[in-house]
Amino acid sequence: MRDVGESAPVDPWLLAKLVCPVTRTSLRWDGVRGALISDAAGLAYPVRDGVPVLLAREASVI
Protein backbone atom coordinates (compact mmCIF):
# COMPACT_ATOMS: atom_id res chain seq x y z
CA MET A 1 0.00 0.00 0.00
CA ARG A 2 1.47 3.35 -0.89
CA ASP A 3 0.87 6.56 0.99
CA VAL A 4 -0.06 9.72 -0.86
CA GLY A 5 0.04 13.01 1.00
CA GLU A 6 -0.21 12.84 4.78
CA SER A 7 0.13 9.60 6.70
CA ALA A 8 -2.94 7.48 7.31
CA PRO A 9 -4.85 8.07 10.56
CA VAL A 10 -5.54 4.32 10.70
CA ASP A 11 -3.07 1.84 12.21
CA PRO A 12 -0.78 0.45 9.46
CA TRP A 13 -1.47 -3.14 10.59
CA LEU A 14 -5.20 -2.57 10.13
CA LEU A 15 -4.72 -0.85 6.76
CA ALA A 16 -2.90 -3.93 5.48
CA LYS A 17 -5.92 -6.09 6.39
CA LEU A 18 -8.72 -3.89 5.03
CA VAL A 19 -10.35 -4.64 1.68
CA CYS A 20 -13.02 -2.96 -0.42
CA PRO A 21 -16.44 -4.35 0.55
CA VAL A 22 -17.56 -4.20 -3.09
CA THR A 23 -14.62 -5.86 -4.87
CA ARG A 24 -12.69 -7.51 -2.01
CA THR A 25 -9.48 -5.93 -3.33
CA SER A 26 -6.90 -4.03 -1.27
CA LEU A 27 -7.28 -0.38 -0.40
CA ARG A 28 -4.68 2.38 -0.46
CA TRP A 29 -4.53 5.56 1.59
CA ASP A 30 -4.85 8.89 -0.22
CA GLY A 31 -3.87 11.70 2.13
CA VAL A 32 -5.01 14.39 -0.29
CA ARG A 33 -8.57 13.05 -0.24
CA GLY A 34 -8.33 11.81 3.33
CA ALA A 35 -9.83 8.52 2.24
CA LEU A 36 -9.14 4.88 1.53
CA ILE A 37 -9.19 4.27 -2.22
CA SER A 38 -10.41 1.20 -4.06
CA ASP A 39 -8.88 1.46 -7.51
CA ALA A 40 -10.84 -1.60 -8.67
CA ALA A 41 -14.22 -0.09 -7.72
CA GLY A 42 -13.30 3.54 -8.34
CA LEU A 43 -14.49 4.49 -4.86
CA ALA A 44 -13.07 6.56 -2.01
CA TYR A 45 -14.10 5.47 1.49
CA PRO A 46 -13.95 8.20 4.16
CA VAL A 47 -12.07 7.88 7.44
CA ARG A 48 -13.84 9.62 10.31
CA ASP A 49 -12.06 10.11 13.62
CA GLY A 50 -9.57 7.40 12.63
CA VAL A 51 -12.30 4.88 11.78
CA PRO A 52 -12.65 3.70 8.16
CA VAL A 53 -16.26 3.88 6.96
CA LEU A 54 -16.37 0.93 4.56
CA LEU A 55 -19.95 1.30 3.37
CA ALA A 56 -20.57 1.63 -0.35
CA ARG A 57 -23.33 4.21 0.27
CA GLU A 58 -20.83 6.42 2.15
CA ALA A 59 -18.11 6.17 -0.52
CA SER A 60 -17.60 8.78 -3.21
CA VAL A 61 -16.83 8.01 -6.83
CA ILE A 62 -13.31 8.91 -7.96
Protein Blocks (a to p, Z undefined) as FASTA:
>chain_A
ZZehjadfbdfklmmmpccfklopacdddfknopacdfknopacddeehiacdbfklpcc
ZZ
